[in-house]
Amino acid sequence: MVAIEEGLVGRASDTGGDMSEAIGDHAEGRKISTMEDLSSMVKLASLLCLIFISPWTASADLTMFTVFQIGKQSMTRLRNTHTIVTVNGQYPGPTIYVNEGDNLIVQVENNEPYNVTIPWHGVKQLISHWVDGAAYITEWPINVRSIFDYNFTITGQVGTLWWHADISYERATVHGALVILPRAGNDYPFPKPDAEFPIILGEWWNANVEDMVAGSIPSDLDAYTINDTTRIWVERGKTYLLRIINAAMINHSSVFKIAQHNMTVVAVDVVYTKPYTTDMLVIQPGSTMDVLITANYIGTRVLNSQAVGTGSFNTSATTILQYEGNSSESSFLQQSQAFSLVFNSVGN
């Protein structure tokens, strides 16, 4: 990187006199007579832009390295077993934690029989757009039995984003959280939580998604998913930061709530917000929300609100928020399709 910096600066310095002459010629009313002159000025302007906006001019705080092994994995949901595409055998895939200013290197090993790319949803790819993951737009797909390194720096962003596959049906099961923590020495602009964890809202099909696609996105899913667990443990009196991601492949907004608990929204799509409190969220596909909850429920058992279908699609997902030390005290986290479902405790 230093060699590139020096090369750019050196070339800009070497042509500095030519640029002054060109500006002087223009001031005297001379016309650019050849395409070569115009081309030289455009190239010089581009080089100067690179010098002033390139993230290469500032070294990364740390370099974080991880490996994604993409391949087939047998999974059972709703009493149906399918072979799906996963990262490191996990569904959802692994969560990546970095700090603002870190350099992230993700080595992707494509062990499935299809091409793949990994877009980093929402990451500002400053002069690293060739690793943005948009297949056939900013990069060629990673071929079967090939390895590719995604290498970029996290610049000016703090909060929750996510990564996912970009080609055909693969995104349905190949996705995970990207958590960007504040730079070392910096704090959140809200009270520091006691702990945090991602909440990934996904989808499940009983039919084989690979067979369903046939060049288009599947339409009728059979269930929503919340992470890969039926229970999330909390301690009474502690505050938790939930990093909620709507990883829906189909264009469905999601309603999310926790029975008998309020949530304080503190960030949306890696942008801090003025905190506000609500008991229900509507999260758009591809979006993220950071919310604070306090485990302060007092009672014996909390039941989730029932979902009432108003359309042809009627389903929801439920996960238990379990209080440590008392198996009888719990709350339900629920996700459902917005606009087709309404909660009877909320109304239409």
C-alpha positions as CSV (number, residue, x, y, z in Angstrom):
1,M,0.0,0.0,0.0
2,V,2.9,2.4,0.8
3,A,4.3,1.8,-2.6
4,I,1.0,2.7,-4.2
5,E,0.8,5.8,-2.1
6,E,4.3,6.9,-3.0
7,G,3.6,6.2,-6.7
8,L,0.5,8.3,-6.7
9,V,2.1,11.2,-4.8
10,G,5.2,11.0,-7.0
11,R,3.2,11.1,-10.2
12,A,1.1,14.0,-8.9
13,S,4.3,15.9,-7.9
14,D,6.0,15.2,-11.2
15,T,3.1,16.6,-13.2
16,G,2.6,19.5,-11.0
17,G,4.3,21.9,-13.4
18,D,2.4,20.6,-16.4
19,M,-0.9,21.2,-14.5
20,S,0.1,24.8,-13.7
21,E,0.9,25.4,-17.4
22,A,-2.5,23.9,-18.4
23,I,-4.3,26.1,-16.0
24,G,-2.3,29.1,-17.3
25,D,-3.0,28.2,-20.9
26,H,-6.7,28.0,-20.1
27,A,-6.6,31.4,-18.4
28,E,-5.1,32.9,-21.5
29,G,-7.9,31.7,-23.6
30,R,-6.1,28.8,-25.4
31,K,-8.1,25.8,-26.5
32,I,-7.2,22.2,-25.8
33,S,-6.2,21.1,-29.2
34,T,-5.9,17.3,-28.8
35,M,-7.6,14.5,-27.1
36,E,-4.3,13.5,-25.5
37,D,-4.2,16.8,-23.6
38,L,-7.8,16.3,-22.3
39,S,-7.0,12.7,-21.4
40,S,-3.9,13.7,-19.5
41,M,-5.9,16.3,-17.5
42,V,-8.6,13.7,-16.6
43,K,-6.0,11.2,-15.5
44,L,-4.2,13.9,-13.3
45,A,-7.5,14.9,-11.7
46,S,-8.3,11.3,-10.9
47,L,-4.9,10.8,-9.3
48,L,-5.4,13.9,-7.2
49,C,-8.8,12.6,-6.0
50,L,-7.3,9.3,-5.0
51,I,-4.7,11.1,-2.9
52,F,-7.2,13.0,-0.9
53,I,-10.0,10.5,-0.5
54,S,-8.3,7.1,-0.5
55,P,-8.4,5.2,2.8
56,W,-4.9,3.9,2.0
57,T,-3.6,7.3,3.3
58,A,-4.4,6.2,6.8
59,S,-3.4,2.8,8.2
60,A,-6.0,0.5,9.7
61,D,-6.1,0.2,13.5
62,L,-6.0,-3.7,13.4
63,T,-6.3,-6.4,10.8
64,M,-9.0,-8.9,11.5
65,F,-8.8,-12.2,9.6
66,T,-11.5,-15.0,9.3
67,V,-12.3,-17.8,7.0
68,F,-15.7,-18.6,5.4
69,Q,-16.0,-22.2,4.1
70,I,-19.0,-22.4,1.9
71,G,-20.5,-25.8,1.4
72,K,-23.6,-28.1,1.8
73,Q,-24.9,-29.0,5.2
74,S,-27.9,-31.1,6.3
75,M,-30.4,-29.2,8.4
76,T,-33.8,-30.2,9.9
77,R,-36.6,-27.7,10.5
78,L,-40.4,-28.3,10.9
79,R,-39.6,-32.0,10.7
80,N,-38.2,-31.6,7.3
81,T,-34.5,-32.3,6.5
82,H,-32.8,-30.6,3.6
83,T,-29.3,-30.1,2.4
84,I,-28.7,-26.4,2.3
85,V,-25.7,-24.1,1.6
86,T,-24.1,-22.7,4.7
87,V,-21.0,-20.9,5.9
88,N,-18.8,-23.0,8.3
89,G,-21.7,-25.4,8.7
90,Q,-23.8,-22.7,10.5
91,Y,-27.3,-21.3,9.8
92,P,-27.4,-18.4,10.2
93,G,-23.7,-18.0,9.4
94,P,-21.0,-16.7,11.9
95,T,-21.1,-13.2,13.3
96,I,-18.1,-11.1,12.6
97,Y,-17.0,-8.5,15.2
98,V,-14.7,-5.6,14.2
99,N,-14.0,-2.1,15.5
100,E,-14.3,1.0,13.4
101,G,-11.1,1.6,11.6
102,D,-10.1,-2.1,11.4
103,N,-9.0,-3.8,8.3
104,L,-11.1,-6.9,7.6
105,I,-9.9,-9.8,5.6
106,V,-12.4,-12.7,4.9
107,Q,-11.0,-15.6,3.0
108,V,-13.9,-17.3,1.2
109,E,-13.4,-21.0,0.2
110,N,-16.1,-22.0,-2.3
111,N,-16.8,-25.7,-1.8
112,E,-20.3,-25.8,-3.2
113,P,-21.0,-26.7,-6.9
114,Y,-22.1,-23.1,-7.7
115,N,-20.5,-19.7,-8.1
116,V,-20.8,-17.3,-5.1
117,T,-20.1,-13.8,-4.0
118,I,-20.5,-12.2,-0.6
119,P,-21.8,-8.6,-0.5
120,W,-21.1,-6.6,2.7
121,H,-24.5,-5.1,3.1
122,G,-24.2,-1.4,3.9
123,V,-20.4,-1.2,4.3
124,K,-18.9,1.9,2.7
125,Q,-16.4,0.5,0.3
126,L,-14.2,3.5,-0.1
127,I,-11.8,2.7,-3.0
128,S,-12.5,-1.0,-2.4
129,H,-15.6,-1.3,-4.5
130,W,-14.2,-4.4,-6.3
131,V,-14.9,-6.4,-3.1
132,D,-18.4,-5.1,-2.7
133,G,-19.8,-8.6,-3.7
134,A,-22.2,-7.5,-6.4
135,A,-21.9,-10.4,-8.9
136,Y,-21.1,-9.4,-12.4
137,I,-21.2,-5.7,-11.4
138,T,-18.3,-5.0,-9.2
139,E,-16.7,-8.4,-9.2
140,W,-16.7,-11.8,-10.9
141,P,-18.2,-14.6,-8.8
142,I,-15.9,-17.0,-6.9
143,N,-15.7,-20.1,-9.0
144,V,-16.3,-23.6,-7.7
145,R,-13.3,-24.9,-5.7
146,S,-11.7,-21.5,-5.7
147,I,-10.6,-19.1,-2.9
148,F,-10.9,-15.3,-2.8
149,D,-9.9,-12.8,-0.1
150,Y,-12.3,-9.9,0.7
151,N,-10.1,-7.2,2.0
152,F,-11.4,-3.8,3.1
153,T,-11.3,-1.2,5.9
154,I,-14.2,-0.2,8.1
155,T,-14.3,3.6,7.8
156,G,-16.7,6.0,9.6
157,Q,-19.3,3.4,10.6
158,V,-20.4,2.0,13.9
159,G,-23.4,-0.4,14.5
160,T,-25.0,-3.4,13.0
161,L,-24.7,-4.5,9.3
162,W,-24.8,-7.9,7.7
163,W,-23.3,-10.0,5.0
164,H,-25.0,-12.5,2.6
165,A,-24.6,-14.4,-0.7
166,D,-25.7,-12.6,-3.8
167,I,-26.4,-15.2,-6.5
168,S,-29.8,-16.8,-6.9
169,Y,-31.2,-18.7,-3.9
170,E,-27.9,-18.8,-1.9
171,R,-28.9,-15.7,0.1
172,A,-31.7,-17.7,1.8
173,T,-29.3,-19.6,3.9
174,V,-25.9,-17.9,3.5
175,H,-26.0,-14.8,5.7
176,G,-24.9,-13.5,9.0
177,A,-24.2,-10.4,11.2
178,L,-21.4,-7.9,10.8
179,V,-21.0,-6.0,14.1
180,I,-18.9,-2.8,14.1
181,L,-17.9,-1.8,17.6
182,P,-16.7,1.8,18.4
183,R,-13.0,2.5,17.9
184,A,-10.9,1.7,21.0
185,G,-11.4,4.5,23.5
186,N,-14.7,5.6,22.1
187,D,-18.1,4.9,23.8
188,Y,-21.7,4.5,22.6
189,P,-23.8,7.7,22.8
190,F,-26.2,5.7,25.0
191,P,-25.8,3.8,28.3
192,K,-23.4,0.9,27.9
193,P,-25.3,-2.4,27.9
194,D,-24.3,-5.3,30.1
195,A,-24.3,-7.7,27.1
196,E,-25.4,-7.8,23.5
197,F,-26.4,-10.4,20.9
198,P,-27.6,-10.4,17.3
199,I,-31.1,-11.3,16.4
200,I,-31.3,-12.5,12.8
201,L,-34.8,-12.8,11.3
202,G,-34.7,-15.3,8.5
203,E,-37.0,-17.7,6.5
204,W,-37.4,-21.4,6.0
205,W,-39.0,-23.5,3.2
206,N,-40.0,-27.1,3.5
207,A,-39.4,-27.5,-0.3
208,N,-35.9,-27.5,-1.5
209,V,-35.1,-23.9,-2.2
210,E,-32.6,-24.8,-4.9
211,D,-35.3,-26.6,-6.8
212,M,-37.8,-23.9,-6.3
213,V,-35.7,-21.0,-7.6
214,A,-35.4,-22.0,-11.3
215,G,-34.2,-18.5,-12.0
216,S,-36.5,-16.6,-9.7
217,I,-37.0,-16.0,-6.0
218,P,-39.2,-18.5,-4.1
219,S,-42.6,-17.1,-3.2
220,D,-44.3,-19.1,-0.5
221,L,-42.2,-19.7,2.6
222,D,-43.2,-22.1,5.4
223,A,-41.8,-20.4,8.5
224,Y,-39.8,-17.5,9.8
225,T,-36.7,-18.1,11.9
226,I,-35.1,-16.2,14.8
227,N,-31.4,-17.1,15.0
228,D,-30.9,-20.8,15.4
229,T,-32.2,-21.2,18.9
230,T,-35.5,-21.5,20.8
231,R,-34.2,-19.7,23.9
232,I,-32.2,-16.6,24.8
233,W,-31.0,-16.3,28.3
234,V,-31.0,-13.0,30.3
235,E,-30.4,-11.9,33.9
236,R,-32.9,-9.9,35.8
237,G,-32.0,-6.2,36.1
238,K,-29.4,-6.2,33.3
239,T,-29.6,-4.2,30.1
240,Y,-29.0,-5.9,26.7
241,L,-28.3,-4.5,23.3
242,L,-30.2,-6.5,20.6
243,R,-28.8,-6.1,17.1
244,I,-31.8,-7.0,15.0
245,I,-31.4,-7.9,11.3
246,N,-34.2,-8.6,8.7
247,A,-32.4,-11.1,6.4
248,A,-35.6,-11.9,4.5
249,M,-35.0,-13.1,0.9
250,I,-38.6,-12.3,0.0
251,N,-39.7,-8.7,0.1
252,H,-41.5,-8.9,3.5
253,S,-41.3,-6.3,6.2
254,S,-41.2,-7.9,9.7
255,V,-43.0,-7.0,12.9
256,F,-40.9,-7.8,16.0
257,K,-41.9,-7.5,19.6
258,I,-41.0,-9.0,23.1
259,A,-44.0,-9.7,25.3
260,Q,-44.2,-7.4,28.4
261,H,-41.0,-5.6,27.5
262,N,-40.3,-2.2,25.9
263,M,-37.5,-1.6,23.5
264,T,-35.4,1.6,23.2
265,V,-34.3,2.1,19.6
266,V,-30.8,3.6,19.5
267,A,-29.6,3.0,15.9
268,V,-30.9,2.1,12.5
269,D,-28.7,0.9,9.7
270,V,-25.4,2.0,11.4
271,V,-26.8,5.5,12.1
272,Y,-27.4,6.6,15.7
273,T,-30.9,7.9,16.3
274,K,-32.5,10.0,19.1
275,P,-33.5,7.2,21.4
276,Y,-37.2,6.4,21.5
277,T,-39.2,3.7,23.3
278,T,-41.7,1.3,21.7
279,D,-43.1,-2.1,22.3
280,M,-43.1,-3.2,18.6
281,L,-40.8,-2.7,15.6
282,V,-41.4,-2.9,11.9
283,I,-38.1,-3.8,10.1
284,Q,-37.7,-3.6,6.3
285,P,-35.9,-6.3,4.4
286,G,-32.2,-5.8,4.5
287,S,-32.4,-3.3,7.4
288,T,-31.0,-3.4,10.9
289,M,-32.1,-1.9,14.2
290,D,-30.2,-1.7,17.5
291,V,-32.4,-1.7,20.5
292,L,-31.9,-1.7,24.3
293,I,-34.0,-3.9,26.6
294,T,-33.9,-4.2,30.4
295,A,-34.8,-7.6,31.9
296,N,-37.2,-6.2,34.4
297,Y,-40.3,-8.4,34.1
298,I,-41.9,-9.5,37.3
299,G,-44.3,-12.4,37.2
300,T,-44.6,-16.1,36.7
301,R,-44.8,-16.6,33.0
302,V,-45.4,-14.4,30.0
303,L,-47.2,-15.6,26.9
304,N,-46.7,-14.2,23.5
305,S,-49.4,-12.2,21.6
306,Q,-51.3,-14.4,19.2
307,A,-51.0,-13.5,15.5
308,V,-54.1,-13.3,13.4
309,G,-53.8,-13.7,9.7
310,T,-55.6,-11.3,7.4
311,G,-54.1,-12.6,4.1
312,S,-53.2,-15.8,2.4
313,F,-49.9,-16.0,4.4
314,N,-50.2,-16.7,8.1
315,T,-47.1,-17.6,10.1
316,S,-44.7,-16.3,12.7
317,A,-41.7,-17.3,14.7
318,T,-41.3,-17.4,18.4
319,T,-38.2,-17.6,20.6
320,I,-38.2,-17.5,24.4
321,L,-36.4,-14.8,26.4
322,Q,-35.5,-16.9,29.4
323,Y,-34.6,-15.4,32.8
324,E,-31.6,-17.0,34.5
325,G,-32.3,-19.0,37.6
326,N,-36.1,-19.3,37.1
327,S,-37.4,-21.5,34.4
328,S,-41.0,-20.3,35.0
329,E,-40.2,-16.7,34.1
330,S,-39.8,-16.1,30.4
331,S,-41.0,-13.9,27.6
332,F,-41.5,-14.5,24.0
333,L,-39.8,-12.8,21.1
334,Q,-42.0,-12.8,18.0
335,Q,-41.5,-12.0,14.4
336,S,-44.3,-11.9,11.9
337,Q,-45.0,-10.6,8.4
338,A,-46.1,-7.0,8.6
339,F,-49.3,-5.9,6.9
340,S,-50.5,-9.5,6.4
341,L,-50.5,-10.2,10.1
342,V,-51.7,-8.1,13.1
343,F,-51.2,-8.7,16.8
344,N,-54.5,-8.8,18.7
345,S,-52.9,-6.8,21.4
346,V,-52.1,-4.0,19.0
347,G,-54.9,-3.9,16.5
348,N,-55.0,-3.2,12.8
